[in-house]
Amino acid sequence: MSSPSPQPKKSAKQSSSESSDSLYEARRKLYVRAVTGLFANWRWALVWITQLVFYGLPWLTWNGRQAVLFHLTERKFYIFGWVFWPQDVLFLALLLIISAYALFFFTAIAGRLWCGYACPQTVYTEIFMWIEQKIEGDHNKRQKLDAAPMSGDKLLRRGAKFFVWGLFALWTGFTFVAYFSPLKELLAAVPHFSFGPWELFWILFYAGFTYLFAGVMREQVCKYMCPYARFQAVMFDPDTLVITYDEARGDPRGTRKKGIDPRTVGKGDCIDCGICVQVCPTGIDIREGLQYECIGCAACIDACDQVMDKMQYPRGLIRYSTENALKKGWGSKEILGHVFRPRTLIYGFVLAAMCVGFVFLLANREPLRVDVIRDRSSLGREIEGGMIENVYNLQVMNMTERTRSFRIEVSGLEGVHIGTAQQVEVAPAAAYSLTTQVLVPYDQGQPGANTIAFQITAEDDPGLSIREETTFLIPR
């Protein structure tokens, strides 16, 4: 028995190189093939809807102001007819919780629907790839252009692509900032480039990362940076609809002539054309099973269905299905019957309850808010006329978008009354602060703290009234 021949020793440089290769996968540039079909149409519909909303909302006006504006300087959020103040943080918290539960609910039903159709990374990558395709050509032409030496045509096409990408990214950054700084002010600053330092920073910051993520990194963001790709498996179960390759029907793979029954040549329906891999934005082969890199965009389904049509085979070799359906051979009826299972019913019930609660709170939100703070630097003191005086700081917040007059009254002790203005006028969506004296006859109340109440009522709407209790100090 011969002994194995000795292997040549590896240099330190070779060992270091192999170690690096084992830790980090070198990026293979993808030349994603364009695809058409049902799910591609859905993706582009979501691209249009989300971007019309994003780019269009800052241009809408409402009551003479920007319809949607998160005005950080004024510390107010304007959303059409509503004005939200920092005190309304409850609504933001509820909205975030609802969004999280919606993510759980839809992921449990049909996997990464958010990633595949509405995630900003997916949406902007689609837009940037469309621009690239229009300027440089289809996937084959782009690959040849990359491999070709530098020439006037290559320089022109590359320059045009980068220029259009840059303009689009800058417009995206400008629009993003327009949600936090009034659009009219930003437009007025454009001719003279007189943006504020923070406005300029966020325009360039958001534009730069849009360009980097959608134009340069693309699938790397989904594969290595997005945390959702890592914990999505926790939300899946054997009855979750995911994109699957029907291995029992498709294997063994192999080429054959059009129209031939694959069973007569000992093969499955898959002709091993690889188009499902070419259209995948993350470059995976769905035939190897579900992988964390799969964003659920269903491009491979559209591509495979087109191939099946050409081969005159039934569609659905790659389709939305579930783990249990593949194992047990379920049809559409059985699959849909397992969509509403305990897990999704609980998610759906909690989500519906939170949505109803959110709408109820929003519909019953008081358009008036009052803060009453007793001036602690000035304790109760006796003044002329046998009266005890306490000083209070009032802040009346008019959360409607019209000027309103409010009447201020006080009660709780015999003879208590206000010693200053008893009526204030508050501008639309504004707060009015005033300092007022409250007087009580010396012989009323008990020494120490006594409870009194301020009543603030709208003059044009007696039903709009708020009662705020506080304490009145009488010297001992």
N, C-alpha and C positions, 0 to 999 in steps of 0.2 A: 504494500500500500504506500503510494507516494505521498510525501509530506507536501503541504501547500506551499507554493512559492512565496517568498517574503514580499510584502508590499513595500514600495518605495516610501521613504519618510516624507512627510509633508512639511513644507516650509511654514514658518510662523505666519507669513502673509496669507498662504492658502488656508490655514486653519482659521485665521481671523475672518477671512472672506466667507468660509462655509458657516462659521458661527453666526455671522450677520445674516446670511441667507436663511438660516433656520429660525431666526427671531423675527425678521421683518420681510414681508413679501414685497418684492419689487413691483411697482405699479406697471400694469400693462394698459396702454392707452386704448380706450374703446372707441370704435367708430360705429355708433349705434345706427342701425338701419331704420328708416322711417316705415311706419306701418299704418294701415287704415283698418277700420272695422268698428264694431259696436262699442267696445271699451275705449278705443282711441277717441271716438266721438264724445264719449262721456268725459274723458280727461280734458279734451279741448273745451267742452261746454263749461266745466269747472274753471278752467283757465280764464275764459271770457267773463264768467260771472264774478269770480273773485277779483279780477283786475279792474273790471268796470266799477265795482264797489270801492276798491282801494284808491284808484286814481280819480274817481268821480266825486266821492263824498266831499272832499275839501272845497269843491267848486259850488256846491249847493248852498243856498242862503235860506235863512229862516228868521223872520221878524227883524230883518235888516242886519243880521250877523251871519257868520259862518255856521252852517247847520250842525256840523260835528267838529268840535274844537275842544281839546283837552288843554285848557289854558293854564299852564303851570305857574305863570307869573301871578295871575289873579287867584290861583288855587280853586278853579271852578272847571267842571266838565260840562260842556254844552252838547246835548244830544237832541237835536230837533227841538221839541217843545219842553224838554226837561233841562233843569240846571242842577247839577249835583255838586255838593260841597264836600269838604273833607269829612264832615260828620256822617256822610252817606257811605262810608267805607263798607258798611254791611252789604250793600248791593254788589260791590266789586267782589267781596269774598264769596257771596252766593253764586255769582256768575262764574267764578273760577271753579268752584265745587261742581256746578252743573256741567261745565266743560269737561272736567275730569271724569265724571260719571258717564257723560255721553261717549267719551273715548273708551271707557271700559265696556259700555253696552254694545257699541257697534263693533268693537274688536272681538268681543265674545261671539257675536253673530257671524261676522264675515271677515275677520282678520284685519289686515292693515289698510282699511279703506281710507283713513286719513292720509297715510303716507302715499298711497298710490294715486290719489285724486285731488287732494286739497292742501297738502303740506306746501308751504312757500318754497321749500327746496325743490320739490317736484315741479311746481308751477313755473318757477323761474328757470329751472333747467330746461323745461320744454320750450320756453320762449327763446332762450339763448341757443338751443340746438336748432330751432326753426330759423333763426337769423343766420346761423352758421351754414345750414343747408342751402338757404337762398343765395348766399354769397359764394360758398366754396363747392357746392354740389352735393350729390348723395354720398353715402358712406364709402363707396368705392373710389370716387373722385377725391374725397378728403384724404383717404389713405394714400393714394398716389401723389397727391399734392405734398403731403408730409415727407414722403420718400424722395421727392424730386429735389434737385439742387436749387439753390436760390436763383430766381429769375425775376424779370420785371412783372410777369403775370402773377407769380406767387407773392411777391412783395405787395402788389396792388390788392390782391384778394385778402391777404392777411391784414394789411393795414386797414382796409375797409371794414373787415369783421371786427377788429379791435376797436375801431372808431365808433361803430354803431353800438357795440356792447357798452362802451364807455358812456355814450350819450344816454342810452337806456338806463344804465346804472345810476347816473347822475340825476336823471328825472325821477327815478325811484326814490333816491335819497331826499330829493327836494320835496316830493309828495309826502314822504314819511314825516319830515319836519313840519310840513303844513298842518299836520294834525295837532301840533303842540305850540305852534307860533302862527298867528293869523296869516292866511294866504295873501291878503292884500299887502301886508307889510313885507312879506318875502318877495312878491312880484315887484314892489317898488324898489327893493334893494338890488334886483338883478342888473339893471342897466349900469349902475355905479359899483357893483360888486361890494356893497356896503353891509353885508350880513354881520350880525353880531358874532362874537367869537364862538359861542356855544352852538349857534345855528350853523355856522360854517363847519364846525367840527363834526356835528351829527350828519350833515349832508354828505360830507366826504367819507365819514366812517361807515354809514349805511350803504352808500354807493360802492365803496371799496369792498365790503364784505359780500354785497350782492354779486359783484363782478367775480370775486374770488371763488365763492361757493358755487354759483351757477355756471360760470364760464370756464373755470380752471379745475377746481377740485371735483365737482359733480358727484359721482358715485362714492368718492372717498368720504364725503360728509355722511352719507347714509351708512356706509360700512364701518367707519371707525369713530365718528364723532357723535352721531345721534344716539342718545341713551335709550330711546324707545325701541331701537332695533335689538337692544340687549334684554329688555325685560318683557318683550311682547309674548314670549313663550308662557309666561305666568298667566296670561289672559286667555290663552288657547286651551281648548279641551278637544276630545275626539269628535265632538259634534260641531266644531267651528268650521265654517266654510272657508277654505283656503284654496289657492291655485295648486292643482295637482296634475301630475302626469299619470295616465292610466297604464301602468306597467304591464298588467295582464293582457291588455289589448295591443299595446305598442311593441312589445318585445317578442322575439328578437328583431332588432332593427336591421335595416339594409335597403339598398336601392333596388328598384325594379321598374319595369315599364308601366306607363299609365294604363289604368283600367284592369290590370291583372289582379286577381284575387290573391291577397298575400298568403293565405293559407295553402294555396297550391304550390307555393315555392318555399314553404316552411319559414315564413317571416310574419312579423306583426305589422300593424298599420303604419308604424313610424318608418319613414324612408330615410331617416338619418341625414336630413338636409341641413340641419344646424341653424335654420332661420330663427327658431325660438331663442337661440343664444344670441344671434346677431341683433335682434330687436330689444334685448333686455338692457335696460339702462344701467344695471349694476354688473352685467357680464356673467351672470350665473347660468348654469344649465339646469333647468327645472326638472329635467329627466332624472337627475341624481337625487331627487327628493326635496322636501321643503328645507330651505336654508335661511339663516337669519338675515342674509343680505337681500332676500326677496322683499320688495316694498309693496307687493300686491297690486301693481299697475295693470296687470292682465294683458300686456302687450304680446306676450307669448301665446295667449289664447287666440287673439285676432290673427296672428301670423300662422299658427297651426291650422286654424279653421280654413284659411285661404288655401293652404297646401292640401288639406283634405278635400276641398271642393275641386281642385284641379285633378286630384287622383281619383275622384268619384268615390270617396270613402265617406262614411258618416262623420259629422263634426263631433267635437267633444273629446278628442284624444287628450288634449290639455283643457281643463275646465275647472270651474269652481265646484269643489266637492268636499267631503269630510273624510276623516280617517276611518270612522265607522262605516261610512257608505262604501268605501273601497274594499274594506275587509268583508262586509256582509252583502255586497252587491245590491245596495239600495238604489231605488229610482228616485225621481224628483219628488214624488209624493212623500216618501219616507224621510227624505232629507229635510224637506220643509216642515214635516211633522215634528222633527227634533230641534228646530230652530227655537221654538218656545218651550224651553226646558227650565227647571228651577233656577238655574244661574241667571239666565237672561230675563226671566220673569221678575226676579228680585231686583236686578239692575234697572229694568224698565219701570217697575213700581216706584223705586226710590227716585229715579230720574223724573218721572211724571209728577210725583209729589213735590219735589224741589221746584220744578217749573211752575206748578200751580201756586206754590208759596211765594215764589219770586214775583209772579204777575200780581198776586193779591197785595203784596207789600208795596209794589210799585204803583198800583192803582189807588191805594189808600194812603199814599205818602202825603203828609201834611205840607202845604205850600208856605207854611209859616213856622219859623223856629225862633225861640227866645232863650237867651242865657241871662240869668240874674246872679250877680256876684256882689255880696255886701263888701263895702270898702273896709278892709281890715285895718287900714292906717288911721281910720277915724271911727272910734267906738261911739256908742250912744252917748249923747251929751244933752244937757239941759240948756235951752235957749230962752230968749225973752218971750213972755206970753204964757209961761207955764207949759211949754211943750218940750217933748223929748225928740231929738233928731237923730236919725240914722241915714247914712249915705250909701247909695247903691249904684253900681255900674250895670247898665242894661245894654244888651246887643239884640236888636230886632233884625232878623234875616227874612227878607222878602224873596221867596224862591219862585215867584211867578215872574212873567216878563212884561209886567205893566206896573206903573207907579201906583202905590197904594198908601192910604192914610189909615193909621192905627190909633185907637184910643187906649190909653193906659189908665187902669184903675187899680186900687189896692184895697184889701179887706182883711179881716181877721181880728181886729181890735176895735173897740168902741171909739169913734172919733178919729180913726186913722185916715190920713189923706196925703196926697202928693203935694209937695211944696213948689214944684217946678212945672214945666210943660206937661200937659196931660194928653197931648196929641202930637204924633210925629208922622212925617211923610217920608216914605222909603222908596228909592228909585228901583227900577226893574232889576231883578237878580242882583241885589245889593244888600249890604248890611249897614245898619245905622246904629251907632254907639252913642249913648248919652249917659250923663251922670245926673241922678235925681235924688232929692231929699224926701224922706218919708217922715211925717210928723205924727206924734201920738200925744194926747193930753197926759200930763204928769201923773194924774190919779188913775190911769187906766193900765191894765196889765200887771204882771208880777215882776218883781226884780229878777234880772237875769234874761234868759232867752225866751222869747214869745214867738209863736208861729204866725206869720202873715202870708198873704198870697197876692201876687201880681196877676192881673187879668188883662191880656192884650187882645183886642178885638178889632177886626177890619171894619171900617166905617161902611164900606159898600157891601159887606157880606157878614152879617151878625153870626152866621154859622161858623165862620172862620175865626176861632178864638182859642187861645192857649192860656192855661193857668199854671203858674210857676210858684211853688212855695219856697219861702226862705225864713230867716229868723230876724227878729227885731230885738235889740238889746236895750234893756232899761237898767240904768245904774242902780246899784244896791244902796 
